[in-house]
Structure formats: structure tokens, C-alpha cells
Amino acid sequence: MLANRGLASALKKNLVGSKNAISLQLARSMAVKVNGDKGQVEISPVQCYKTDGPSLWVDTTKEEAVQALRDITTMRRLEISADLMYKSQIIKGFCHLYDGQEAVALGMNLGSTKDDHIVTSYRDHCFQYIRGDSVKRILAELTGRSTGSTKGKGGSMHMYYPKNNFWGGNGIVGAQVPLGAGLALAAKYHANKGMARGEVSSKAVSFTLYGDGAANQGQVFEAMNMAYLWKLPCIFVIENNKYGMGTSTSKASSNEEFYRRYDPLPGIKVDGMDVFSVKQCCKFARDYCLSGKGPFVLEMNTYRYHGHSMSDPGLTYRSREEVSGIRKERDPIDRLKRIVTELGFMTDAEIKDLEKKVRAEVDEAVEFAKTSPEPELKELYTEVFAKEPLPYIRGTDGIYGHGVCEWARK
């Protein structure tokens, strides 16, 4: 049964006449098909380079779509809470928020398995959540508490969840890209019990994420070159949110079409504000890489609502009208709500009830993060080495530290 109910015409009306060029770059999902608890969602056409691209009809289920809405609502509430806690000086240090870009993390998770590797930059809170960690542990980590994801040692930029192959959370711009290529090398190596040459299949891929600001770095091109020569199952994902810190892509990049700038790697430009478009393209790229053909490039056309970090108001290099225009025309949560209701999987009242429950859960997590204990001083000296710590680890003053330093006593 085809269910459209005027969605396409309503979306077209919203887009026509808009003066915001960014919001016009990619259209919204256009139609849905429903068969009981199963459905299909039509995504807008993707731009392809050296590949035919995926089908524009994406399979889903009621269970997946409802859980997706819960997850993306939780991610948004998580980041809003982090914003408020930072402004109240409960969270300190570096903090980079992900609100606006949630569809990339969520869609990627839907289009992959937990056997696949993911490594990203310092804008990592939502990836930590979607790969299996709890909001309580994430917020506790942001506040530097012992109950945090890494016992309060890593903070905002250094979260990771090895149980489900999420490797961070990296503070140096672009430095995670060679690591991602290395994860792909490991996946190919283990699948073939050694370093197989040429086009051989793998059992897992590496999703290696970086932003448009890191896209011009030499190490990115070096990693891609090696990945291509060795036919590594690496999916290079550019989260193009239009601004590297405060510099627009037009001022920093000679070629803004990131999905096709890494010849000879095939690439796709994806609507990174559409969960189902991200899911479909990630699955397509994953199948390509698993077959042994080598690396693939995905450019996620997305947008961040906050500034680059909490120290950046985000309005000195763009207007309030631009930000509000994106929120109105392309917000990933609003889009997913429309699709879920169009599929008949939830009513407006059920969505409001879901939002209320999520808010209560995140508020509870905030209180948990505020009241959890800080790490004990001895935690400074744990997990420094893979095995048991050395008898002595030097402290910052050169004499006192963990254990006994006999030579310092003489």
C-alpha cells in the first residue's frame, strides 16, 4: 500500500522560495510505503562519483523507526543538557556539541553492525551513546566523575567504547584518519589470517570520520592512498557541516565536492540530515568494502547548530537567519517524526509521550552526573599500562608518584 498523504507536496512547499542556499542543496524524503509493521522510505537522490549508488527506497520496520526516534531524541536532549551544564560551569574544559548532526551517527549505526569499527573526532558524545553507552555515564564523564565512561579521565574529547568497536574520540584534528585506516587493515588481516594482497573480502569495515576542516590535511590523503593501494575496507566519512571552526569551506578548500576529490576512490554525497539516507548509503558503502574492492568515500551534508565548541558563539561567521533556516527546513528530528507518523508507526500523542519520557531520563542522568563522586587521586596512576602498573610511576614533581622511588630517596 502506498501512503503519501501529501507529504511530498508539503515538503516541496517548504523548500520553494527559500533564500537559504544550504537548505536547498538536498531535498527531504519524498514518500513512504507501508505493509503492517514493515515499511519503505524514499530518500532524495544522491550524488555519485565512480559508482551507481544505492536504491532510493530504504527498508525499515516499526521497531527500528520507533527506536530511531527515541535514540535521536535522546541524543539531542543529551547535547542540550551538556550545553546547560557547561554554562553553569558544571562541565569544564573543551566541549564540542553534536546537535544538528545526530542523523549521521544514528544512520551509520543502523547501516552497520557492532563488529564494524568507528573512529571519529572530538565531537563524539552521540557516537558513544549510539554504540551502547548510557547517558548517565556520558554526562558523568563530561563532569569528570568516577562513574563516567572512562572514570572521569577522558572528558568530552576522549570517550570510547571498545566493547562495540567505537575507538573515540580524538582530540587532534584529523589524527584519527590514519587510525581508521589501521583499523581497516586489522579487519582485513584478521579476516584472512594474514595480510592478503589485492581484492579479498573482509568481515568488518572501518568507518573513519573527520570534518571538512580536516579534509585538507596531508595525513588524510596519505591514509587514503595507502587504503586504496592495499584495498582496505575503510569508509572515509566527511561530516561536512560547512564550517571548519569559523572558516567556511569555500574559503578553505579549492574543491568543495569532498565526495569526489579523492580520485580514484568512489564516493557519494549523502543528505546527512536524513537518518534513512545515511543508513542506506552506509550499507551500500559497507557492502562495497566487504567485497574487497577497497575504500569508499561518503560526504555527509550536515549542519551543526552550536558553534565549533562551547567557546564559540557560532554567529560571527554566519547569521542567526541561516541557523534558524536550517532548523526549520532540514532538522533531522522533525524529518524523522514526519516519516514515523507518515508510516503510521506512531501518533503525535505517542511522540509527545516519548519526548516526555526521554526528557525525564536525561534529567535523571544530569543529577547522577552532578552527584557522583570525583575520582580518587590514586586513579591517576591506573590504566597507564596495558598490564599491571610498574612499581613506580613518576609524579609531576619528579619525586613523588605511585609506588616507591628508591633512587629519589638517596
N, C-alpha and C positions, 0 to 999 in steps of 0.2 A: 504494500500500500504506500503510495507516495503522499507525503504530508509536507506541504509547503506553506499554506495559510498566510500567504502574503509576506513572508519573511524577506524574500529577495527584493520585492518592490520597496519594502520599508527600509532595507539597508541601502538600496540604491538612492532613495530619497535623502537619507542621512549623508551620503557621500557627495551627491551632486551639489555643486555650488560652494563647496568648502574651499576656503582660501589657504588651508594648511597643506602645503605640498607633501609633507611627510605622511599625513594621514591618507593621502590618495595613492601612495605607492603600491599598496596591496589591498585588494578587496576583502570583504568578510566572507565567511562560509555562506553558501547560497541556498542550499536545500537539504532536506533530510528524507530518509526512507525508514519506515517503522514496520517491524514484524514481531509483535509481542514484546519480549524483553530484549530483543535484538534490534539494532538499527544501523544505518549508514549515514554518514555526514559528508556532504560535498564541500571540499575545500577550494579556495581560489586557485587558479593556475599558477604554477611555479615557473621560475626562470631557470633554464638548464644550460649547462656548458659541458659538451662532450658526453652527454648522457640523455636518455629519453625521459627520465624522471618517473615518479610513481603514478599509480592510478589516483584520480581526484576524488574517488569515493572511498571513505575510510570506515572500516567495520568497527562497531563498538557494541557494548551491552549496557543494560540498565545499571548493573553493579559497577562497571567501570566508570560510566559517566557520572553517577552519583558520588562515588568515591573521589573522582577527579575534582568535582566541585567542592567537596569537603576539604580536600588537600589544598587546593589553590586559595580557598577562603582562609584556611589556617596559615598558609604562607604569608598572605597579605597582613593578617592580624599580627603575626609574629613580627614582621618588619615594622609595623606601626607601633607596636609595643616597645620594640628596641629603640625607635626614634624618641618616644616619650621618656624612656628610661635614660637615654643618653642626655637629653635636655635637662633632666632632673639630676644629672651628674651621678647616677647610679651605675651607668656604664661609662667607662673612660677609655682613653686611647683611641686607636684607629677603629673606625666602624663604617662599612660600606653597605648600603641597603639595596635590596633587590626588587622592591615593589615596582610593578610595571613589567618586569621581565619574567614573572613566575611561570608563564606558559612554556618557556624554554626548558626549565628544569623538570616540570611536570610531564610535558610531552616526550622528552627524552627518556624519562623513566618508564613511560608507557611503551615506548618503542624499543626498549632494550630489556635485558634480563640482569639479575643481580650478579651473574657471572661476568658481565661486561665491566670494564674499568671506566671510571670517570675521574678526571682531574681538572681543576678549574683554578681561577684566580682567587683573590681575597674577597670577592663578593659571593660568599659561599654558604650563608645560613640556610637558604632554602634547599640547596643540594644536600646538606647534612640531614635536613628533615625528610626529604623525599626518599633518601636512601635508607631510612629506617630509624633515625634517632628521634628522640622525643623533644617537644617544645620546652619542657622543663629543663632538660639537660642543656639544650642550646642556650636558653636565656641564662641559666646558671653559669655557663662558660663565659658568656658576654660580661657577666658581673664578676668574674674571677673567683667563683666559689668552688669548693672541693667536690661538689655534686655535678659539676659541669662535664661536658663531653670529653674533655682532656684534663679533668681535675683542676680547672682554672688556670692551666699553664699556657694554653694556646691563644685564648681570646678569640676575637672576631675573625681574624685572618687565617687562623691555623687549625681549623676544625678538620677532622677526617673520621671516616667510619670504615675501617678495614674489613669488618665482617661482611659488608656488601660491596666491597671494592670501590669505595669512594676514598680517594687519596688526597683530598684537600682542594682548596685552602692553601694558596701560596702567596706570600707577601711581595715577592719581586715580580715586577711586570714582565710577563712573557716567559719567565723561567720555567713554568710548568709545561711548556710545549715540548721541549726535549724529553721531559719526564714521561709525557704521554706517549711519545714515540717509543720510549723504553718499555712502557707497559705493553704496547702493541708487540714489541719484539719478544717480550716474555710470553705473551699469549701464543704467538706463533711457535716459539721454541718449545713450550710445554705440550702443545697440541701435536707436535711432530717428533717429540723426544729428541730434540736437537735442532740445530739451525738449518732448516730445509731451505734450499735455494729456489728462487722463481715462484711461480703461481701455485701455491699449495694452500689448502683450506686450513682454517683455524676454528676453534670452538668459542672464542670470545673476541671482542673488539675493544679498542680504547677510544673513548670519547674525550678528545683533548680540546678544552675550551680556552678561549682568550678573547680579548676585546679588540675593537677597531683601533684603539690606541696602541696595542702591542703588535698589530698586524704588520708593521713596517720594520720590525726588529730582525736583525740578521739571524739570530738563533731560530726564528720561526722558519725561515727559508732553508736553513741547514737541516732542521729536523724533517721538513717535508721532502727535501731532496733525498735524504737517507731512507725515509719511509718508502719513497717511490722506488728507489734502486733495489731495496730489499723486499719490496711487495708486502709491507707490514699492514696488518688490519687496523689501521688508525684512521679515525674520522676526526678531521680538524674542524672545529666548530667556532666560527667567529660570531660572537654576540655583538652585533653592530647596533649599539644604542645611540649612534650619531655623534657622540662626543667622547673624545679621549681626554678625561678630566674636563677642561674647559675649552678644548680646541675641536672645532667641527672637522669631520672627515674631509671636507672639501679643502681645508687649509693644511691638512697633514698628509694626505695621500694623493699621489699622482694618478692612481686608479682606484676609484671608489667601489668598483664592482668586484668585491672581495672574492665572490664565489668562482670567478674565472681568471683570477690574476696569477694563479699558481700552475701555469702550464707545465707538464701535461696532465695534472690531476683533474678528474671530472668534478663538477660542482653543481650545487643547486642553491638558489636564493629562496629562502623559506619565510613565510609570514610567521615571525616569531611571537606574534601576539595571539596566535590561534593554536590551542593545545593539540587539536587533531591534525593540523598541518605539520606541526613539529613531530608528532608521533609517526605519521605516515612517512615523512622524509627520513627520519632516523631509522625506521625499519628498512627502508629502501637502501640507504647507505650501509646499514649493518649487513644486509644480505650480500651486497656487492663485496664488502671487505671479507666476509666469512668465506666467500668463494675462492679467495686467494688472488684477486685481481690487483690488490694494493690499496693505497689510501684514497680517501674521498674527502671533499670539502663541502661543508654546509655553512652558508651565511644566514644567520638568524636576524631578520629585520625586526628589531625590537626597540624599546624605549624605557629609560629609567625616569621615574617621577621625581625622586630626590636628586640632590647634587651628587657629584662624584663620591664624596664622603660627607660625614657629618660636619666637617669644617667648611664645606662648600654650599652656599645657599642655592646654587644652581640656577640663578636668574641673572647673572651678569653677562652671560653669553647666549641666553635665549630668553624669550618673553614668557610672561605668565599665560598669554593667549596661546602660545604654542603648546605648553604643557597641558592646559585645560582642554585644548582641542584634541590632543591625543587621548586624554582620558575619556572624552565624550565619544570619539569616533572608533577607538581601537582597543579599549580596555579589555584585557583577556578574561577577567571575571565576568563582566557584563555579557561578553560574547558567549561564554560557556553557559551562563544562565539561560540565555535565549535558546541555545541549542538543546539544553536539557528539557526545557519546557516544550519546545517545538517537537521533540521526540515523544513527549507525553510521559516522561520518566518521573517528573516532579511537578507539583503545582507551585504557584507563587507563595502560598502559605507554607508549604513544606520547605521551600528555600529559606524563608524568613526564620522558620524554626531551626533549621540547620545553622544559619548565621548566628542565632542567639546562643546555641549550644557551643559553637566554636569560640565565640567571644568569652563565654564563661570558662571554658577550658584554658584559654590563653591567659585570662586574668588570674586564674589559679596558678598557672606556671610563673607568672610575674611575681606573685607573692612567694612562691617557692624559691625563686632566684634571689629575692631580696633577703630572705630569712635564712638561707643555707649558710653553713659556716665557711669561713675562708680556709684555704689550705694551711696545714701546719708547716712550720719552717723546714722541717726535715724533707718535705716533698720536693724541695729544690734539688735534692740530690738523688731522687729516684728516677728510674726510666731514662737515665742518661745513656746507659749502655744496654745492649740487647739482652745480655745475661745479668748475672749478679754484679752489683757495682764494685768498682775497685776498692781496695782497703782505704784509700784516701782520695778525696776529690777536693782540689784547691778551692778555697773561698775567694771572694773578690779582693780581700786584703792580702792575699798571698800566703797567709799563715793558717788562719782558722778556716775550717771547712768541714767536710764529712769524714769521720774516721780519724785515725791518728797519723800525724805527720812527724815522724821521729827526727828527721833532719832539721826541721824548723825549731825543735826544742834545744838543739845544741848551741 
